[in-house]
């Protein structure tokens, strides 16, 4: 909306774009305004970019805090691709699709939406937690009153299925029989398992699955909601760095419950479910997934060496290179980890004396190389320590013995 001036009008025929004032308190990001009571909502736009780069924002003067909160609300409404959230430690976080997108949003926030001077942190990448093997032993957790036991194992989900879930081809809203057929035919699942998927997580839509593999457990349906709540909690903040989980499948193998309903309420089951999920994933060789950009670079032939040099230094790798017919330009496509992408445009222009034009878009997740996230001496372990420090939790990842109970 880049109009030069504002003019009031009485009516407007269909097909035009207008600005409406005074209704923004009822809308969060987008909505449908109608006078008909039975009207359907317009379909919400789905964006192919996900907010993977985040920065935290603080005010320079404490008395400006209400203006910042109001400004963040406005920013969130004005840009459909921005996420704004307040973390548990009280910092305000703005997440965007990339470094440049975030920079523009924060400039708007400082000058327009909030109108107060801000302190902005360095960009931080969002990671996902996953498992790379099946749990080495079955994880067991007992409820706080010691009367209920949950047995579970974790295993990885193949990437094709994770992508299908994220694209909405396989979802929690599908008919369970139709979904089971798709999982069995396309992804080689056992039909019985596929029919007994309890839920997807986090938030009921993510690429983690909770599968019931129990046989004839009494009262199982009564605790289903509690276990699902624990699962959503655990997948929203995983055991390693409190980042969301991805591509994990948890199988409930057995459940032992107290005969008296009073001893198996939500307060007993939800934390137990979370602990057994944590134990199962820590026993299944946990790893971090980092987001990766697909970078497309247009560059003349004589400057190609510089492009390769910059990409190699930043753990990028080129997977396609073709000349554009009838021009001296080459199209280079490469994968570049977002962690290494900060300042990439500047470096690239410097190495090619301004002749290369990069465009980047989020493409996929890949396992972060460099050792186990549980070992704080490795590169991955150091990233985990930094994340935990930023979130204000204990820097050392709690070991499996904190969640796993002996029989």
C-alpha positions in Angstrom: 0.0 0.0 0.0 2.1 2.9 -1.2 -0.5 5.6 -1.9 0.7 9.2 -1.8 -2.3 10.6 0.1 -5.5 9.6 1.9 -8.9 10.5 0.5 -12.3 9.7 2.1 -14.8 8.0 -0.2 -18.5 6.9 0.3 -18.6 3.7 -1.8 -16.2 1.6 -3.8 -17.1 -0.9 -6.6 -15.8 -4.5 -6.5 -12.2 -5.4 -7.5 -10.5 -2.4 -5.9 -8.1 -2.0 -3.0 -9.1 0.3 -0.2 -7.8 1.2 3.3 -10.2 0.7 6.2 -9.6 2.5 9.4 -10.6 1.4 12.9 -11.1 -2.3 12.5 -7.5 -3.4 13.1 -8.2 -4.2 16.8 -10.4 -7.1 15.7 -7.9 -8.7 13.3 -4.6 -10.4 14.0 -3.0 -10.9 10.6 -5.8 -11.4 8.1 -9.5 -11.9 8.2 -12.8 -11.6 6.2 -15.1 -8.6 6.7 -18.7 -9.3 5.7 -22.3 -8.2 6.4 -23.6 -11.7 5.8 -23.9 -13.9 8.8 -23.5 -17.2 6.8 -20.5 -16.1 4.7 -17.4 -18.3 4.5 -14.0 -16.9 5.4 -11.7 -16.2 2.5 -8.9 -18.7 2.4 -5.8 -17.5 4.2 -2.8 -17.2 2.0 -0.1 -19.8 2.5 3.5 -18.6 2.1 6.3 -20.7 0.9 8.8 -18.9 3.1 9.1 -19.7 6.7 10.5 -17.3 9.3 13.9 -18.8 10.0 16.0 -15.8 11.1 15.3 -14.0 14.3 16.5 -11.0 16.2 15.6 -9.8 19.7 14.5 -6.2 20.2 14.8 -4.0 23.3 14.0 -0.3 23.9 16.7 2.1 24.9 14.5 3.9 27.4 12.4 1.8 29.7 9.4 4.2 29.5 9.0 3.4 25.7 8.2 -0.3 26.3 4.4 0.1 25.7 5.1 1.8 22.4 7.4 -1.1 21.4 4.6 -3.7 22.3 2.1 -1.7 20.2 4.6 -1.3 17.4 5.2 -5.1 17.3 1.5 -5.7 17.0 1.3 -3.3 14.1 4.3 -4.8 12.4 2.8 -8.3 12.7 -0.4 -7.1 11.0 1.4 -5.2 8.2 3.6 -8.0 7.0 2.2 -11.5 6.6 5.6 -13.2 6.7 6.8 -11.8 10.1 6.4 -13.6 13.4 6.6 -11.6 16.6 6.8 -13.3 20.0 7.8 -12.7 23.6 10.1 -15.4 25.0 9.9 -16.7 28.5 12.9 -14.7 29.5 10.9 -11.5 28.6 12.7 -10.6 25.4 10.7 -9.5 22.3 11.7 -11.6 19.3 11.0 -10.7 15.6 11.4 -13.6 13.1 11.6 -13.0 9.3 12.4 -14.9 6.1 16.0 -13.7 5.8 18.6 -11.1 6.9 17.4 -8.4 4.5 13.7 -8.9 5.1 14.3 -8.7 8.9 16.4 -5.5 8.5 13.6 -3.8 6.5 11.0 -4.9 9.1 13.0 -3.6 12.0 13.7 -0.3 10.2 9.9 0.0 9.8 9.4 -0.9 13.4 11.9 1.7 14.7 10.8 4.6 12.4 7.1 4.0 11.8 5.3 1.4 13.9 6.9 2.1 17.3 8.7 5.3 16.6 11.2 4.9 19.5 14.9 4.2 19.5 15.6 0.4 19.7 18.5 -1.9 20.6 18.6 -4.8 18.2 20.6 -8.0 18.7 22.6 -9.9 16.1 20.6 -12.3 13.9 20.0 -15.8 15.3 19.0 -18.9 13.3 16.1 -21.1 14.3 17.0 -24.8 14.6 14.9 -27.9 14.9 15.7 -31.0 17.0 15.5 -34.5 15.6 16.6 -38.0 16.1 18.8 -40.0 13.8 18.3 -43.6 15.0 15.8 -45.7 16.9 16.0 -45.5 20.7 18.7 -47.8 22.0 16.4 -49.1 24.8 12.8 -48.6 25.6 12.3 -45.4 27.6 10.2 -45.7 30.8 8.9 -42.9 33.0 6.8 -43.1 36.1 4.2 -40.6 37.2 5.0 -38.4 40.3 2.8 -40.7 42.5 4.6 -43.8 41.1 1.3 -45.5 40.1 1.5 -45.0 36.3 4.2 -46.0 33.8 4.7 -45.1 30.2 7.0 -47.0 27.8 8.1 -45.4 24.6 10.7 -45.4 21.8 11.6 -42.7 19.3 12.6 -43.2 15.7 13.2 -40.8 12.7 10.6 -40.2 10.1 11.8 -40.3 6.5 12.2 -36.8 4.9 9.6 -37.4 2.2 6.8 -37.9 4.8 8.0 -34.9 6.8 7.7 -32.7 3.7 4.3 -34.2 2.9 3.1 -33.3 6.4 4.5 -29.8 6.1 2.9 -29.3 2.7 -0.5 -30.4 4.1 -0.7 -33.5 1.9 -0.9 -35.7 5.1 -2.6 -33.9 8.0 -4.4 -34.5 11.2 -7.7 -33.4 9.6 -7.7 -36.2 7.0 -10.0 -39.2 7.5 -7.9 -41.7 9.4 -8.6 -44.6 7.0 -7.7 -42.5 3.9 -4.5 -41.3 5.6 -3.5 -44.8 6.6 -3.9 -45.9 3.0 -1.6 -43.0 1.8 1.0 -43.8 4.5 0.9 -47.5 3.6 1.0 -47.1 -0.2 3.4 -44.1 -0.5 5.6 -44.3 2.6 5.7 -48.1 3.5 4.0 -47.8 6.8 2.2 -50.7 8.6 -1.5 -50.1 8.1 -2.3 -50.8 11.8 0.3 -48.2 12.9 -1.0 -45.7 10.4 -4.5 -46.0 11.7 -3.4 -45.5 15.3 -1.7 -42.2 14.9 -2.9 -40.2 17.9 -1.7 -36.8 16.9 0.7 -34.6 15.0 2.9 -32.1 16.8 3.8 -29.4 17.7 0.4 -27.5 17.5 -1.4 -30.4 16.0 0.2 -29.8 12.5 4.0 -30.3 12.7 6.1 -33.2 11.3 6.2 -35.3 14.5 3.9 -38.3 15.1 2.6 -40.0 18.2 1.7 -43.6 17.4 -0.1 -46.0 19.7 1.4 -49.5 19.5 -0.1 -50.8 22.7 -2.1 -54.0 22.9 -5.2 -54.2 25.1 -4.4 -51.5 27.7 -7.2 -50.8 30.1 -8.3 -47.1 30.6 -6.0 -46.1 27.7 -8.6 -43.7 26.2 -9.0 -41.8 29.4 -5.3 -40.7 29.4 -5.1 -40.1 25.6 -5.7 -36.3 26.0 -3.1 -36.0 28.7 -0.5 -37.9 26.7 -1.3 -35.8 23.6 -0.8 -32.6 25.7 2.5 -33.8 27.0 3.5 -34.7 23.4 2.6 -31.2 22.1 4.6 -29.7 25.0 7.7 -31.9 24.3 7.7 -31.3 20.5 7.3 -27.6 21.0 10.5 -27.4 23.1 12.7 -30.4 22.7 15.2 -31.8 25.3 18.4 -30.5 23.7 18.0 -26.8 23.3 14.2 -26.2 23.8 13.8 -25.8 20.0 10.8 -27.3 18.2 11.2 -30.9 17.1 10.9 -32.2 13.6 10.8 -35.7 11.9 10.4 -37.7 15.1 8.0 -40.6 15.5 7.2 -41.7 19.0 5.7 -45.2 19.5 3.8 -45.8 22.8 4.7 -49.5 23.5 3.0 -50.1 26.8 1.1 -48.2 29.5 0.5 -49.3 33.1 -2.2 -47.4 34.8 -3.7 -47.2 38.3 -7.2 -48.7 38.6 -8.5 -45.6 40.4 -9.2 -42.6 38.1 -8.2 -40.1 40.7 -4.5 -41.4 40.5 -4.2 -41.0 36.7 -5.4 -37.4 36.2 -3.7 -34.8 33.9 -1.4 -33.7 36.6 0.1 -37.2 36.8 0.2 -38.1 33.1 1.2 -34.8 31.2 4.6 -34.3 32.9 5.2 -38.1 32.7 4.5 -38.1 29.0 6.9 -35.2 28.4 9.6 -36.9 30.4 9.3 -40.2 28.6 9.3 -38.4 25.2 12.5 -36.6 26.3 14.1 -39.8 27.5 13.2 -41.6 24.2 14.6 -38.9 22.0 17.9 -38.6 24.1 18.3 -42.4 23.7 17.8 -42.1 19.9 21.0 -40.2 19.0 19.6 -36.6 18.9 20.8 -34.1 16.3 20.1 -30.5 15.3 18.6 -29.6 12.0 19.7 -26.3 10.5 17.8 -24.4 7.8 19.4 -24.2 4.3 18.8 -21.5 1.7 18.6 -22.3 -2.0 20.8 -19.5 -3.5 20.5 -18.6 -7.2 23.3 -16.4 -8.4 23.6 -14.7 -11.8 27.2 -14.0 -12.7 29.4 -13.4 -15.8 31.9 -16.1 -16.6 35.0 -14.1 -15.5 33.7 -13.6 -12.0 32.6 -17.2 -11.3 35.8 -18.1 -9.4 34.9 -15.6 -6.7 31.4 -17.1 -6.3 32.8 -20.6 -5.7 35.4 -19.2 -3.2 32.7 -17.4 -1.2 30.4 -20.4 -1.2 33.1 -22.9 -0.2 34.2 -20.7 2.7 30.6 -20.7 4.0 29.9 -24.5 3.8 27.8 -23.9 0.6 27.8 -26.3 -2.3 26.9 -25.7 -5.9 24.6 -28.3 -7.5 23.8 -26.7 -10.8 25.5 -24.3 -13.2 24.2 -23.4 -16.6 24.7 -20.6 -19.1 21.8 -18.5 -20.0 21.4 -18.8 -23.8 22.5 -15.8 -25.8 24.1 -14.0 -22.8 27.5 -14.1 -21.1 25.7 -14.8 -17.8 25.8 -18.0 -15.9 23.0 -19.2 -13.5 24.6 -20.9 -10.4 22.4 -22.7 -7.9 23.8 -23.7 -4.6 22.7 -24.7 -1.1 23.9 -22.4 1.7 23.3 -23.0 5.4 21.4 -19.9 6.8 23.9 -19.9 9.8 26.6 -19.0 7.3 24.5 -16.6 5.2 24.9 -13.4 7.3 26.9 -10.9 5.3 26.9 -13.2 2.3 25.7 -10.6 -0.2 28.4 -8.1 0.8 31.1 -10.8 0.6 29.9 -12.0 -2.8 29.8 -8.5 -4.3 33.3 -7.9 -3.0 34.7 -11.1 -4.4 33.1 -10.5 -7.8 33.5 -6.6 -7.8 29.7 -6.2 -7.8 29.0 -8.4 -10.8 27.1 -11.2 -9.0 23.4 -11.0 -8.1 22.2 -13.5 -5.5 18.7 -14.4 -4.6 18.0 -16.8 -1.7 14.9 -18.6 -0.5 14.5 -21.1 2.3 14.7 -24.6 0.8 15.1 -27.4 3.4 16.4 -28.6 6.7 19.6 -30.6 7.0 21.4 -32.2 9.9 24.0 -29.8 11.4 27.4 -31.5 11.0 30.2 -31.5 13.6 29.5 -34.0 16.3 26.8 -34.7 18.9 24.7 -31.9 20.4 25.1 -33.5 23.8 28.9 -33.1 23.9 29.6 -29.4 24.7 33.2 -29.6 23.2 31.9 -30.2 19.7 30.8 -27.4 17.3 27.2 -28.4 17.5 27.5 -28.7 21.3 28.8 -25.1 21.5 25.8 -23.9 19.4 23.5 -25.7 21.8 25.2 -24.1 24.8 24.8 -20.6 23.3 21.1 -21.2 22.6 20.5 -22.5 26.1 22.4 -19.5 27.6 20.3 -17.1 25.5 17.1 -18.8 26.7 18.2 -18.5 30.3 18.2 -22.2 31.1 21.0 -24.3 32.5 23.8 -24.5 30.0 24.5 -28.2 30.3 21.9 -30.4 28.5 20.2 -32.6 31.2 21.3 -36.2 30.7 18.8 -39.0 29.9 19.0 -40.2 33.6 16.9 -37.1 34.5 14.0 -38.4 32.5 14.5 -42.2 32.5 13.1 -44.1 35.5 14.4 -47.5 36.5 11.7 -50.2 37.0 
